[in-house]
Amino acid sequence: MLENFLEAGLSAAGLSVVFTGLMPTPAIAYLTRIFSVEAGIVISASHNPYYDNGIKLFSIHGTKLSDDIEKEIEIEINKPLTCVESYELGRASCIIDAAGIYIEYCKSTFPSNQSLSGLKIVLDCANGATYHIAPKILSDLGAEVITIGCEPDGLNINHGCGATEVMLLQKHVVEEKADIGLAFDGDGDRVIMVDHYGNIVTGDQILYIIAYDAFQNGQLHGGVVGTLMSNMGLELALQQLDIPFIRTKVGDRYIIEKLQEQGWHIGAENSGHIILLDKTTTGDGIIASLQVLSIMIHNNISLYDLYYKIKLMPQVLLNVHFSGNNNPLATEHIQNIVNKVERELYGIGRVLLRKSGTEPLIRIMVEGKNKKQVIKMANWITEVIKEIK
């Protein structure tokens, strides 16, 4: 329904529409760039349930739009709609084998002198847009691939599977005695991994693996970028290597902006958005996975051996629903609570409260050295916010 409306609206404005079929978000960013079209549009719930379907936009360069441009678009949306004359209406067409074009590009980012032969990989596609892309890429490169979350029906995307719910993947990796598990979110711009022991490997740890390997091979070219949510353990591990580390606001667009500003090319969110600007213009779960797999093959070691040196601090993430336009975070009471918690963490820990950009949620993060204390403090803040509502 959304696709039909978009086609009608764009055509009425005199813009021609080129369809790709079901594709991951980073694939649209790539195709937008190589076909030099005016913009790329993705209809997706991203990592959320199907009923949160929305629209993502990419510029002609395959990058997300800036806050300023998005605000200008919002202003235009509120203006009366107009339609061009009949002879100026846009036309609709399709890219033949858009999936094949993207598959070949992804494979080109994997070293041609390497193979995944001998690796058993459990792949969770979240019943989303990578279900017909990722298994073929990994199989073509020689891996034995066991798939879960590869039967989308339009309603089961991200439901009990994928990068946001990896328990199913952990179970299958251990049962299948696999070398690694890969979990993408519904639109394929995130990846969370599982090692052969069944341990979760987060975006922070994936960032460390890729940055450390680039550092070791003299290809880092500066530092790396994370967000306010990045674990302090990542920051400390990078400090030990004298690798510069900068935090941004939460959101992959802010990571990309900072990377471009610094002239660097590696950044990530803990949630699994891995930004590799020397290969992509946005987060790409498949391409990030291929880089980690390449590092495993090159060094002939397991995923665990690549990340065990980074000691993450206990970090608790909780969500509180809120309704309307009220913002509990703006109250003085909440600010006093946050200050008190940070004092009790003795300066070795952090508290971050923020409104979700996609859901009616307040996101709570508490981080520190003592896990029990962190859990207690996070639950306390949660209850205080609920009472304010």
N, C-alpha and C positions, 0 to 999 in steps of 0.2 A: 504494500500500500504506500509506504513512504517513497519507494523507488518510483512508482507511477506518478505520485504527486510532484516529485522533484523533476522528473522528465517533462511533465506538462508545464511546470512553472518556468524552467530554464528555456524550454522551446518557445514559450510565450514571450520571453524576454529577448528572443533572437539568438539564443546560444544553442549550438549543436551538442548533443550528448553522445559519448562513446562508452558503451557498457563493457565490463570485463567479466561479468559473472561473479560468483562468490570467491572472494580473494581476501588474504590477510591485509590489515591496514598498511604495514610497511611495503607490501607489494604495490599498493596504489600510489604510495609516495614515490616509489621507483619508476613506475610506469608513467606517472605524471611528468617526471623529469625527462625521461628518454623520448617521450612522444611530444614534448614541448607544448602541451595543452595549457589552457589558461588556469586551470585549477584541478585538484583531485578531490573527490567527495567519497566518503565512506559512511555507509549506514551500519551502525554497530552498537552493541551494548558493551563493547570492550570487555572488561572483566566482571561485569555485572549481569544480573538475570535478564532474560529476553525482554521483559516489559520495560526495561530502561533503555531500549533502543534510541539512539540519537544520531547526530550527524557530525562527522569530523571533516575538516577542510584542510587541504594542503595548497600551498602556493605553487606557481609554475616551477619553482626550484625544488619541489618535493619536501618543503619544510612547513611546519605548523605556523599559523598566522600569529602575529604579535597581538598583545592585549589591545593596543590602540586600534588596529585594523578590525578586530572583533567588535570593539565598541562602535566603530563606524558602521559595521554591518547591522548591528542591533538597532541603530538609529534608522537605517534605511528600511529595515523590516517593518517598522511602525508607520511608514509612509504608505499612502494609497497605492495599490498595485496597478500596473499598466501593462498593456499587451501591444506588441508591435503589429504592423500590418501583416496580412496573410502571407504575402510574398517574402517577408523577412523572417518568418518563423524558422526556428532551428530544426535540425534533422537528427535522427537517432541512428546509430550504427553500433557495431560490435568489434572488439579486437579479437581476431582469430587466435586462439591458443594463448591467451594472456597468461594462463597458469604455466604453460611451457616456457614462456619467455622469462618469467620470474624464477622458475626452478633452475634454469640454466645459469641465471645470474648468481643465485645463491651458491650453486656448486662452484662457480668461478672464484668464490672467496676462499675456497678450501684448496690447500696446496696440491698441485697436479701430481707431485711425486709421492703423495701419501694416499693411503686407503684405510677405510674403516673395517676392512676384512678382519674377522676374528673378534670383533666387538659385538656383544649382545646389548641392545638398547631397548628399554621399555619407553614407549612414547605416548604421552597423554595430550591429546589435542583439544581437550575441553569441550568436545562436541561443537567445535567452532570452525573458523575459516581456514585453519591449517590442515584439516583432516585429509584432504586430497593432495596436499603439497609436501608436507614434512616427511611422511612415510616414503614417498618416492625418492626424495633427495637422499635420505639416509640409506635406502636400499641401493640406489644407483652408485653410491660411494662404497658399497661393499658390506654394510652392517647387517646383522641379523636383527630385524625390527619386530617387536611385539607391541601391538597397538591397543590402547584403551581410549575411551572418549572420542571415538572416530565414527560415531553414528548420529550425526546431527538431525534433529527433526523440527528445528525452529523454536522449540520450547525448552530443550534440555541443555542449552549452552551454559557452561560454567556451573552446572548443577551437580554437586558432589564430586567434581573432578577439576582438572586444570590447575593453573598456577596458584589459584586462591584456596584450593582444597586438595592438598597433595597426599592425604592419607592413603587413598586408593593406589596411587603410584608407588608409595613406600612399600605397601603390601606386595604389589606385583614384582617389584625389583628384588625383594628378598626371596619370594617364592620361586621366581624364575632364575635366581642366581645370576642376575644381569650385571653388567659392568657399570651401567649408569642409567638413570631415569631422567627424562626430560619432560617438563610440563609447561605447556604454553597456556596463555589465557585465550578467551574467545576470539579475539581479533589478531592474535599472534605477535603483538609487540612486546610481550613480556615472556620471560622464561625463569622458572625455578627448577633446580636440579636435585637429584637424589643420588648419593654415592652407593657403592655396592653393599654397604652395611645398612642402608636404609635411612641414613642421616639426610636431613634437608640442607641444601646448599643455597643460600639466599643471594639476592642481587649484590649485596656488599661483598660476599665471598667470591662471586663470579668476577666482580670488578677487580678484586685483589689478584685473582689468578691471571687475568688478561694483562693488567698493569705490570705485575711482577715479571711476567714473561717478556713483555716489551722492554722493560727496564734491563733485564738480563741480556737482551739481544741488542741493546743500544738503539731501540726504535720507539722509545716512549715520547720523545719530543716535548718535554715540559712536565706537567703534572696531570692530575685527574680531578674530576668534579663529582661531588655527591650532593646530597640534600640535607636539610635539617633533620630528616629521619635516618640518615646514615648512622650506623652503629659507631660508637666511640672507639670500639676495638679496631675497626677499619682505619680510623684516623691515626691511632697509635702505631699500628703495623706499618703504615705508609711513612710515618715519621722516622721509624727505625731504618728505613731505606733512603731517607732524605728525599722522598718523593713529595712534591708540593700537593696539597689537598685543599680544595675550596668547597664550601657548602653554598647551596642556593635554596630558594623557596622550593617547596614540594611541587613537582611537575617536570616532565621530561623537556618541555619547551624551555624552561629556565636553565636546565643543564646545558642544552644546546647553545643558548645565547651566551652563557659564560664560557663554554669551550671555544666558541667563535671569537669572543672578545680576547681570550688568552692565547689563541692560536694553538690550542691543544686538541686532542681527538678522542680521548677516552673518558667516559662518565657513566654513572648508573644511579638508579634508585634501588633501595633495598627490596622493593616489591618486584624487581625483575626487569625493569626497563634498562637495557644495556645499550649505551650510545657509542657507536664506533664511527666517527665522522670520516675516517679514511675509507670506509666501506659503505656507509649508509647516511641518510639525512634524518633518520628518526630511529626510535627503538625497534629492534628486529630480533625476535626470539630465535628464529632459525639461524640467522647469520651469527649471532652471539654464541649459540650452541656449537656451531661448526668450528669457531675459533678455539673454544675450550677442548673440543674433541681433537683438534689438530695438535694442541699443546700436549694432551695426553699421549697421543701417538708418537710425537717427536721425542718426548722424554721417556717413553715406555713406562709410564707410571699411572697409578689409579687417580681418580678424581680426588679421593681423600688425601692422597700425598701432595696434591696441589694446593689445598686450602688449609691444612691442619695447623699451619704456622700462625694463622690469624685467630686470635682469641677474642671472640665477640663477648661483649658485656651482656648480662641479662637485660632483656628489653621486653616490656609488656605493651601490647597494643590493644586498646579497647574502643568500642564505638557506643555512642549514646544517641538515640533518635531524638530529634527535636522537630517542632512544627512551626509553621508561620515564618515571619521575618525576624523573630526575636533571636538575639545572639547572647547566650548565657556567658560567653567568654568575655563580654564587655563589662561585666559587673566587677566592682571593686572586691567583692567577697571572693570571687574565683581567683583574682590576682593575688590576694593575700594567701589563699590556700596554696597556690603554686609556689610562692616565695617560701612558705613554711616547709613544703616538701623538699625543695631544693636545699634548704638549710639542713634538713635531716639527712640528706644524702651526703653531707659533709663536703660539698664542692666536687665530688667525684660522681657525677651523674647529671641527668638532664630531665626536664619535663617539657613536653611540647603539646599544646592543645591547638586544634585548628578545625575549621569547618570543612567538610568534604566538598570537593568541587563538582561531584556528580550525584551525590545522594544527600538526603536530609539527615546528616549525621554529624556529630561532634566526634572527632578522632582524638584519642588520648594516648600519648606515648610517655612512658616513664622508663628511665634507664639508669642503672647503677651497678655497683659491684655485688651487692647482696640480693639474691633472687627473691627470697621471702619478703624482704623489705620493699623491693620494687613492686611485687604483686600487691602487697598491702596498700602501698601509697596509690597505685593505679585504681584499685577498687574504691578507696576513699574518695578520690577525686570524682570518680563515676557517680557515686551516691550523692555527692554534693551537687553536681550538675543536674541530676534527676530531681532533686528537691527544689532547685531554682525554677525548673519548668513548671 
